[in-house]
Amino acid sequence: MNKQRLTITAFTLAVLTGCQSSPPVTEVPTQNEQAVTTTPKAKAVTTTPKTQAVVTTTPDQQKLSCEPLRYQCHVMQPEQDISESTAKDISFALNIATRGYYSAAAIRLEKIKSQNVYEQAIVDYHLANMNMKRIGEDAHALDYALKAIDSGSLPAEEYKSAQLLAIKLLVKHGWFELGEEKALNYLAYIGESFDFDIFEIFDQIAQQKKDQTRYELLLDIQTMIDGESQNKAAQRVLDEIKTRIAKQYADQIQFEKHIKPTDKLKNKTCHTLTYQCHSQRAKKVLPANIKQAIDKATKQQQDNNAMAAKETLESIKTNSDFETAMINRKLAYLYSDVKLHELSVRHASAAINSGALNAEDHRYQMRLEVFGLYLLGEFEQAKQKIEAYLNYIEKSSDTYLDGVLLKIAKQQGDQRFFKYLQDKTLQNPQRAEIIQSYIDFGYFGEIKKRKKAQIHQKVISL
């Protein structure tokens, strides 16, 4: 069985041939469904282990004979059993989950030492569902779902469920085009042109895009009584999505030919300051009196007395560039904490430009500067600072700032760059961390309101 990656290439081939294989994605249970059962599904997990020879079956021996993969064929394939110890651990975790202890259940699953690819796929499948129930763990839920899918080892029901879970998570966080692409894969897998779950997701996309005409059309399709008419109307919607995605794919090819890489380094010497050479310098230490004053300000900040902390820091008399840089560093964090991002950026920039900080402090101030510029809506400056940061650490990406870049591309409506970054993210081993940072930077409404307020104020002042 092909291990499908989340690529438009695979999708396009499927569209042309009329049959496509799609990766299994862990499904989120609907609100009316039971999230987990007290005993594992018969097909997914059985407590009676088979012989050792079965448990150690290699991935090559597990491959399905039906290509392209369809549910009707997949469901008829023989399934493996799992080892007694793994089955016992999964059952225990699921029993914990039925009492609502999803975090404890997830921790239990993470400790399982799987004996083969099939066992790991089953564990990842359950981890996806557990993390879906945990607050703030959508990124890890999606990551585990995609791992289970990419393994090519899930049984048919879990494969089908996993696809739906991934689609819902992608759409939930605004990755609409990728969600639609995966929805087409799902429909091809089940061999249907209409599915209520998928068309409800299309509804959500239309509503979030504020496309009232499309929303009403989708609603009409779902309320049709005649099945043949429903399928024909649904197919027209799917054809439109296929055409649009194919065009996006063609545009993406041209875009990637001309995109400027962010990992072109000037050189690897200290003529261009890098973290590697910076960290080799002797570390500077603050005098005791200044350190005590900064510690006092830190305590005041922790006690929610930002004004007192500011006054303490500004009253410190410094005798070197390093001491001044450390005061600016602390003020940058203080202003960021109270959401005065313009002042935070000003002090972070002063600390960075002094060149006097130790390497680790310099690195984190560069990231704080990016954070502040992003929240100020200064997206182009933020992108320039991200490139400078990548040059400094001598890497082509950063899991924290990759999420910021995704948010900036989304905010600017740069669909080609956003799709490019999405593809990079889904192929990155640190996928969950990047997606989590993307989710964390959800301040678009705040930025837009601030921008509008500034423009309105300027008009009034004129």
Backbone torsions as a table, in degrees:
resi	resn	phi	psi	omega
1	MET	NA	135.4	177.7
2	ASN	-66.5	133.1	174.1
3	LYS	-87.1	100.4	-173.4
4	GLN	-76.6	129.0	169.1
5	ARG	-90.3	164.9	-180.0
6	LEU	-82.0	74.2	-178.3
7	THR	-122.9	148.7	179.2
8	ILE	-72.3	-25.4	179.8
9	THR	-58.3	-49.2	-179.3
10	ALA	-60.8	-39.9	-178.9
11	PHE	-64.7	-44.3	-177.0
12	THR	-62.9	-42.8	176.7
13	LEU	-59.4	-39.0	-179.6
14	ALA	-65.6	-39.2	179.8
15	VAL	-62.4	-42.1	-177.3
16	LEU	-69.6	-35.1	-177.2
17	THR	-89.4	-16.1	179.3
18	GLY	84.2	0.3	176.8
19	CYS	-146.7	127.4	-176.1
20	GLN	-132.1	148.2	175.6
21	SER	-94.6	142.0	-178.7
22	SER	-130.7	148.0	-178.4
23	PRO	-75.2	144.8	178.1
24	PRO	-72.6	138.9	178.8
25	VAL	-130.3	135.7	-174.2
26	THR	-63.9	126.9	-174.1
27	GLU	-87.4	141.9	173.5
28	VAL	-82.3	128.1	176.8
29	PRO	-61.3	141.5	176.4
30	THR	-69.6	167.5	-174.2
31	GLN	-61.9	-28.9	-177.0
32	ASN	-91.3	-1.9	-178.5
33	GLU	-98.5	156.5	175.7
34	GLN	-74.5	129.8	-176.1
35	ALA	-65.1	-44.3	-179.6
36	VAL	-143.3	162.9	177.7
37	THR	-114.3	160.3	-175.4
38	THR	-71.3	-21.3	176.1
39	THR	-125.6	146.7	-177.8
40	PRO	-63.6	155.0	179.0
41	LYS	-60.5	143.4	-176.6
42	ALA	-58.4	-39.1	-177.0
43	LYS	-77.6	-31.8	-175.4
44	ALA	-83.2	-41.0	-174.4
45	VAL	-144.3	130.9	172.7
46	THR	-125.5	146.3	-173.7
47	THR	-85.2	-13.0	179.2
48	THR	-95.1	109.7	-176.6
49	PRO	-71.8	150.4	172.8
50	LYS	-85.9	-171.4	-179.2
51	THR	-65.2	161.9	-178.4
52	GLN	-60.3	-31.8	-179.3
53	ALA	-61.3	-35.0	179.6
54	VAL	-73.9	-41.2	-177.6
55	VAL	-61.1	-34.4	-176.1
56	THR	-97.2	21.6	177.8
57	THR	-57.6	136.2	-178.3
58	THR	-80.1	159.8	179.3
59	PRO	-57.8	-37.0	179.9
60	ASP	-61.9	-35.8	179.8
61	GLN	-74.2	-18.0	-176.3
62	GLN	-87.3	-8.9	-172.7
63	LYS	-61.9	142.4	178.9
64	LEU	-81.3	154.5	-177.8
65	SER	-91.4	-9.6	-176.7
66	CYS	-96.6	121.9	178.5
67	GLU	-136.4	136.1	-8.9
68	PRO	-67.9	155.4	-172.8
69	LEU	-70.2	126.3	174.8
70	ARG	-129.0	152.1	-177.0
71	TYR	-58.6	-43.4	-176.5
72	GLN	-59.3	-33.9	178.2
73	CYS	-83.8	-42.0	-176.4
74	HIS	-59.0	-42.1	-174.9
75	VAL	-67.4	-19.6	-179.5
76	MET	-89.0	-6.0	-177.8
77	GLN	-76.3	141.4	177.7
78	PRO	-65.9	141.3	-179.8
79	GLU	-103.8	154.2	176.8
80	GLN	-83.7	163.5	169.8
81	ASP	-100.9	172.1	177.4
82	ILE	-121.3	165.2	-177.1
83	SER	-65.5	156.0	-177.3
84	GLU	-60.8	-41.3	-177.4
85	SER	-66.2	-41.9	179.4
86	THR	-66.4	-43.2	178.6
87	ALA	-60.4	-40.2	-179.8
88	LYS	-65.3	-43.3	-179.3
89	ASP	-65.9	-40.6	179.6
90	ILE	-65.2	-44.6	179.0
91	SER	-59.4	-41.7	179.3
92	PHE	-62.8	-44.4	-179.9
93	ALA	-63.3	-41.6	180.0
94	LEU	-66.7	-35.5	176.9
95	ASN	-65.6	-38.3	176.0
96	ILE	-62.7	-41.3	-177.2
97	ALA	-64.7	-33.9	180.0
98	THR	-62.2	-20.7	177.8
99	ARG	-91.9	2.5	177.5
100	GLY	92.1	5.6	-178.6
101	TYR	-93.0	71.0	-174.1
102	TYR	-70.0	-36.2	179.1
103	SER	-64.7	-44.7	178.7
104	ALA	-63.7	-39.5	179.0
105	ALA	-64.4	-41.6	179.8
106	ALA	-64.4	-41.7	178.8
107	ILE	-61.5	-41.1	178.9
108	ARG	-62.5	-42.5	179.6
109	LEU	-66.5	-37.6	-179.3
110	GLU	-64.4	-23.6	-178.3
111	LYS	-84.8	-8.0	-178.4
112	ILE	-69.3	132.5	175.8
113	LYS	-99.6	96.9	-177.0
114	SER	-68.8	148.2	-176.5
115	GLN	-96.9	-11.8	178.4
116	ASN	-161.2	178.7	-176.2
117	VAL	-63.1	-40.0	-178.3
118	TYR	-62.2	-47.2	179.2
119	GLU	-60.4	-42.7	-179.2
120	GLN	-64.9	-36.8	177.8
121	ALA	-62.3	-42.2	178.8
122	ILE	-65.3	-42.7	178.3
123	VAL	-62.6	-45.6	178.9
124	ASP	-61.8	-38.0	178.3
125	TYR	-59.2	-47.8	179.9
126	HIS	-69.1	-35.4	177.3
127	LEU	-63.4	-36.3	177.5
128	ALA	-61.1	-46.4	179.9
129	ASN	-66.7	-38.8	179.1
130	MET	-64.7	-45.2	-178.7
131	ASN	-68.9	-26.3	175.9
132	MET	-63.3	-30.1	-179.0
133	LYS	-84.8	-12.9	-178.8
134	ARG	-89.6	137.1	-178.8
135	ILE	-66.6	129.0	176.3
136	GLY	77.7	15.6	-177.8
137	GLU	-115.7	24.8	179.8
138	ASP	-59.5	-39.6	-177.5
139	ALA	-61.4	-42.9	179.3
140	HIS	-72.4	-32.8	175.7
141	ALA	-61.2	-46.0	178.8
142	LEU	-64.2	-41.1	-179.3
143	ASP	-61.8	-46.7	179.2
144	TYR	-65.3	-37.0	178.6
145	ALA	-62.5	-45.4	-178.9
146	LEU	-67.8	-34.7	175.6
147	LYS	-62.7	-44.2	179.4
148	ALA	-62.7	-39.9	179.3
149	ILE	-66.0	-50.2	-175.8
150	ASP	-63.0	-23.3	179.7
151	SER	-63.8	-27.6	-177.2
152	GLY	68.8	20.1	-173.6
153	SER	-119.0	-2.9	-177.8
154	LEU	-70.3	145.6	170.9
155	PRO	-66.6	166.0	-171.7
156	ALA	-57.1	-48.5	-175.9
157	GLU	-65.0	-41.7	179.6
158	GLU	-69.5	-36.0	177.4
159	TYR	-61.3	-47.0	179.7
160	LYS	-63.5	-46.5	-179.9
161	SER	-62.2	-39.7	-177.5
162	ALA	-65.6	-39.5	178.4
163	GLN	-59.1	-45.5	-177.9
164	LEU	-64.9	-38.9	177.6
165	LEU	-60.5	-47.5	-178.5
166	ALA	-62.8	-41.5	179.8
167	ILE	-60.1	-46.7	-178.9
168	LYS	-61.7	-40.5	-179.6
169	LEU	-69.2	-40.8	178.7
170	LEU	-61.4	-45.5	-179.1
171	VAL	-68.8	-37.8	-179.1
172	LYS	-55.7	-35.0	-175.6
173	HIS	-105.8	21.4	169.3
174	GLY	85.8	10.1	178.1
175	TRP	-90.8	67.0	-168.4
176	PHE	-65.8	-47.8	-176.2
177	GLU	-63.3	-42.0	178.6
178	LEU	-67.1	-36.6	176.4
179	GLY	-63.2	-42.0	177.9
180	GLU	-64.8	-40.2	178.7
181	GLU	-61.0	-45.5	178.9
182	LYS	-67.6	-30.9	177.1
183	ALA	-65.0	-39.1	176.6
184	LEU	-64.3	-39.6	176.2
185	ASN	-60.4	-42.0	-179.2
186	TYR	-63.1	-45.5	-179.9
187	LEU	-64.3	-38.2	176.9
188	ALA	-64.6	-38.2	179.9
189	TYR	-63.9	-44.7	-178.6
190	ILE	-84.5	-7.2	176.0
191	GLY	72.5	33.0	-179.1
192	GLU	-128.1	151.5	174.1
193	SER	-95.4	-15.4	178.9
194	PHE	-134.4	135.2	176.5
195	ASP	-148.0	128.2	-175.2
196	PHE	-58.6	-43.7	-178.7
197	ASP	-59.3	-44.3	-178.0
198	ILE	-68.5	-41.6	-178.3
199	PHE	-73.0	-24.7	171.2
200	GLU	-67.2	-36.4	176.2
201	ILE	-66.8	-41.3	175.3
202	PHE	-59.2	-37.6	175.7
203	ASP	-58.0	-47.5	-179.3
204	GLN	-60.0	-41.9	179.2
205	ILE	-62.7	-45.6	-179.6
206	ALA	-61.1	-40.9	179.6
207	GLN	-66.1	-43.6	-178.8
208	GLN	-68.9	-28.1	176.2
209	LYS	-85.0	-3.9	-177.8
210	LYS	58.5	38.7	177.6
211	ASP	-97.8	85.9	-174.0
212	GLN	-64.5	-39.3	-179.3
213	THR	-60.9	-45.9	-179.7
214	ARG	-67.1	-39.8	179.9
215	TYR	-60.4	-45.3	-179.8
216	GLU	-64.9	-37.1	177.2
217	LEU	-63.3	-45.6	179.7
218	LEU	-63.7	-37.3	178.6
219	LEU	-65.4	-40.8	177.8
220	ASP	-61.2	-42.8	-179.1
221	ILE	-61.0	-42.0	-177.5
222	GLN	-70.4	-21.0	-178.1
223	THR	-100.3	2.4	178.1
224	MET	-67.4	139.0	179.6
225	ILE	-89.1	-41.0	-178.8
226	ASP	-73.5	119.7	-175.7
227	GLY	-65.6	-37.9	-178.7
228	GLU	-67.1	-43.5	178.2
229	SER	-64.5	-37.7	179.2
230	GLN	-62.7	-45.4	-179.3
231	ASN	-64.6	-39.1	179.8
232	LYS	-66.1	-44.0	179.1
233	ALA	-65.6	-40.6	178.7
234	ALA	-64.0	-39.0	-179.4
235	GLN	-63.8	-35.1	177.9
236	ARG	-63.5	-39.3	176.7
237	VAL	-64.2	-44.1	-179.2
238	LEU	-65.2	-38.7	178.6
239	ASP	-62.7	-38.4	178.3
240	GLU	-64.8	-40.9	178.8
241	ILE	-66.0	-42.1	179.0
242	LYS	-60.3	-45.2	-179.9
243	THR	-62.4	-43.4	-178.9
244	ARG	-64.9	-42.2	-179.4
245	ILE	-68.9	-38.3	177.3
246	ALA	-61.2	-40.2	178.0
247	LYS	-66.6	-40.8	178.2
248	GLN	-61.9	-37.1	179.6
249	TYR	-65.3	-43.6	178.3
250	ALA	-62.8	-42.9	178.1
251	ASP	-63.4	-37.6	-178.3
252	GLN	-64.4	-37.8	179.1
253	ILE	-61.0	-45.1	179.1
254	GLN	-66.4	-38.2	-179.3
255	PHE	-63.3	-44.8	-175.9
256	GLU	-68.8	-21.6	177.7
257	LYS	-71.4	-26.5	-173.7
258	HIS	-112.2	-3.3	-176.2
259	ILE	-67.9	140.9	179.5
260	LYS	-83.6	120.8	179.0
261	PRO	-63.0	144.8	179.8
262	THR	-92.7	1.2	-174.9
263	ASP	-108.5	19.7	175.5
264	LYS	-78.6	111.0	-177.7
265	LEU	-92.6	146.0	179.4
266	LYS	-64.4	-57.3	173.2
267	ASN	-166.2	177.0	-174.7
268	LYS	-113.1	30.9	174.7
269	THR	-112.2	173.8	-178.2
270	CYS	-77.8	4.4	169.7
271	HIS	-63.9	-35.3	167.2
272	THR	-110.7	111.8	-171.8
273	LEU	-59.5	127.6	176.1
274	THR	-125.9	158.5	-179.0
275	TYR	-60.8	-38.6	-176.4
276	GLN	-61.0	-48.4	-179.1
277	CYS	-77.1	-32.1	179.3
278	HIS	-61.8	-41.1	-176.5
279	SER	-71.0	-12.5	179.5
280	GLN	-85.0	-9.9	177.3
281	ARG	-70.8	156.0	176.2
282	ALA	-65.5	132.5	-178.1
283	LYS	-72.6	134.2	179.1
284	LYS	-88.5	148.9	-178.1
285	VAL	-125.6	138.6	179.1
286	LEU	-74.5	148.2	172.1
287	PRO	-62.4	154.0	-174.7
288	ALA	-58.5	-41.0	-176.2
289	ASN	-67.4	-37.9	179.5
290	ILE	-72.2	-39.5	177.3
291	LYS	-61.5	-41.5	179.0
292	GLN	-63.4	-39.3	179.9
293	ALA	-67.0	-40.9	178.2
294	ILE	-66.2	-40.2	177.4
295	ASP	-62.1	-37.7	177.8
296	LYS	-63.6	-44.2	178.6
297	ALA	-63.1	-38.7	178.3
298	THR	-61.6	-43.4	178.7
299	LYS	-63.7	-40.9	178.4
300	GLN	-63.4	-39.7	178.4
301	GLN	-64.9	-42.3	178.6
302	GLN	-63.8	-27.9	178.0
303	ASP	-87.4	13.4	178.8
304	ASN	62.5	32.3	177.1
305	ASN	-114.9	70.7	-174.8
306	ALA	-63.4	-37.6	-178.1
307	MET	-63.8	-43.4	178.6
308	ALA	-64.1	-39.2	178.7
309	ALA	-63.5	-42.3	178.5
310	LYS	-60.8	-46.8	-178.6
311	GLU	-63.5	-38.8	178.5
312	THR	-62.4	-46.1	-178.4
313	LEU	-66.3	-41.9	-178.3
314	GLU	-72.5	-17.1	179.5
315	SER	-85.8	-8.9	-177.8
316	ILE	-74.2	129.5	177.2
317	LYS	-94.9	122.0	-176.4
318	THR	-103.6	157.1	-178.1
319	ASN	-124.2	5.8	-179.7
320	SER	-154.3	163.1	177.6
321	ASP	-62.1	-35.9	-179.7
322	PHE	-63.6	-45.3	-179.8
323	GLU	-63.8	-41.4	178.0
324	THR	-64.8	-41.3	179.4
325	ALA	-62.5	-38.5	-179.4
326	MET	-69.5	-32.6	175.5
327	ILE	-68.1	-44.6	177.6
328	ASN	-61.4	-39.3	177.6
329	ARG	-58.0	-47.4	-177.4
330	LYS	-67.9	-39.0	177.9
331	LEU	-65.2	-34.8	178.6
332	ALA	-62.7	-43.1	177.6
333	TYR	-67.2	-39.2	-179.0
334	LEU	-62.5	-47.8	-179.0
335	TYR	-68.2	-34.0	176.2
336	SER	-64.2	-39.1	-178.5
337	ASP	-63.5	-33.4	-179.7
338	VAL	-99.2	13.1	174.1
339	LYS	65.7	28.1	170.8
340	LEU	-97.6	75.2	-167.3
341	HIS	-70.0	-29.7	178.6
342	GLU	-64.0	-43.6	177.1
343	LEU	-68.7	-35.6	178.2
344	SER	-61.8	-46.1	179.1
345	VAL	-62.8	-41.0	-178.9
346	ARG	-59.3	-46.5	-178.6
347	HIS	-74.3	-35.4	177.0
348	ALA	-63.3	-44.0	179.4
349	SER	-61.8	-41.2	179.2
350	ALA	-62.9	-41.2	179.6
351	ALA	-66.3	-41.1	-179.4
352	ILE	-67.3	-48.5	-174.6
353	ASN	-67.4	-20.5	178.1
354	SER	-66.9	-27.6	-177.8
355	GLY	68.2	13.9	-173.7
356	ALA	-100.1	-11.8	-178.2
357	LEU	-71.4	156.7	168.2
358	ASN	-69.4	160.7	-170.2
359	ALA	-56.5	-46.9	-175.8
360	GLU	-66.1	-42.2	177.7
361	ASP	-65.1	-37.9	178.5
362	HIS	-61.4	-44.6	-178.8
363	ARG	-62.0	-46.2	-178.0
364	TYR	-71.4	-30.0	175.6
365	GLN	-67.8	-34.6	176.9
366	MET	-64.0	-39.8	178.3
367	ARG	-69.5	-39.4	178.5
368	LEU	-63.6	-37.2	178.2
369	GLU	-62.5	-43.1	177.1
370	VAL	-61.2	-44.9	-179.8
371	PHE	-57.8	-46.0	-179.2
372	GLY	-65.9	-43.0	179.1
373	LEU	-63.0	-39.5	178.0
374	TYR	-61.1	-47.7	-178.1
375	LEU	-68.6	-21.8	174.9
376	LEU	-82.1	-6.5	-178.3
377	GLY	81.0	12.4	178.7
378	GLU	-89.4	73.2	-169.3
379	PHE	-69.6	-39.9	-179.2
380	GLU	-66.0	-42.3	176.2
381	GLN	-62.8	-40.0	179.2
382	ALA	-61.3	-41.3	179.1
383	LYS	-64.8	-39.5	177.5
384	GLN	-63.5	-40.3	179.6
385	LYS	-69.4	-32.4	176.2
386	ILE	-64.9	-42.2	178.2
387	GLU	-62.8	-40.8	177.7
388	ALA	-63.2	-39.3	179.1
389	TYR	-64.3	-43.3	-179.9
390	LEU	-64.6	-36.9	174.2
391	ASN	-63.5	-38.5	-178.8
392	TYR	-64.9	-44.5	-178.9
393	ILE	-87.1	-3.3	177.4
394	GLU	57.7	47.3	177.0
395	LYS	-135.5	160.4	-178.3
396	SER	-90.0	-10.5	179.8
397	SER	-156.6	165.0	177.6
398	ASP	-143.8	125.9	-172.0
399	THR	-59.1	-33.6	-179.6
400	TYR	-73.9	-49.4	-175.0
401	LEU	-80.3	-20.8	173.3
402	ASP	-60.9	-36.3	176.7
403	GLY	-66.2	-35.8	177.4
404	VAL	-66.9	-42.0	178.8
405	LEU	-60.6	-41.1	177.3
406	LEU	-60.2	-44.3	179.9
407	LYS	-64.1	-40.5	179.5
408	ILE	-63.8	-45.3	179.2
409	ALA	-61.0	-40.1	178.4
410	LYS	-65.7	-44.1	-178.3
411	GLN	-65.1	-37.9	-178.8
412	GLN	-81.3	-6.5	-178.9
413	GLY	71.0	23.3	-179.9
414	ASP	-86.4	84.6	-171.6
415	GLN	-65.0	-37.1	-178.2
416	ARG	-68.5	-43.2	178.5
417	PHE	-68.1	-38.4	178.5
418	PHE	-61.5	-44.5	179.5
419	LYS	-65.4	-39.1	177.0
420	TYR	-59.4	-45.7	179.7
421	LEU	-68.1	-36.6	176.6
422	GLN	-59.2	-47.6	-178.9
423	ASP	-60.8	-42.1	177.8
424	LYS	-62.5	-42.2	-178.2
425	THR	-62.2	-46.0	-175.3
426	LEU	-69.7	-16.0	176.9
427	GLN	-99.0	-1.9	-175.4
428	ASN	-87.9	134.2	177.6
429	PRO	-59.1	-26.1	179.0
430	GLN	-94.7	32.8	-175.7
431	ARG	-51.6	-46.8	-175.7
432	ALA	-62.3	-40.6	-178.6
433	GLU	-67.2	-39.1	179.9
434	ILE	-66.4	-45.5	179.9
435	ILE	-63.2	-37.9	179.1
436	GLN	-64.5	-42.1	178.5
437	SER	-66.1	-34.3	175.6
438	TYR	-62.5	-43.9	179.4
439	ILE	-65.3	-40.6	-176.1
440	ASP	-63.7	-29.9	-178.0
441	PHE	-89.0	55.3	-177.9
442	GLY	-97.2	60.0	-175.1
443	TYR	-116.0	25.4	-173.5
444	PHE	-61.2	-44.7	180.0
445	GLY	-59.0	-42.3	179.9
446	GLU	-62.8	-41.3	-179.5
447	ILE	-65.5	-46.6	-178.5
448	LYS	-61.8	-43.7	180.0
449	LYS	-62.4	-41.0	-179.8
450	ARG	-63.8	-42.8	179.8
451	LYS	-62.5	-45.6	179.7
452	LYS	-62.3	-40.8	-179.2
453	ALA	-63.9	-38.7	179.6
454	GLN	-65.7	-44.1	179.3
455	ILE	-62.6	-43.3	-179.7
456	HIS	-61.9	-39.7	-179.5
457	GLN	-66.0	-38.6	179.3
458	LYS	-64.5	-40.3	179.6
459	VAL	-62.2	-44.2	-179.4
460	ILE	-62.0	-42.8	-176.8
461	SER	-66.3	-27.9	177.6
462	LEU	-73.3	NA	NA
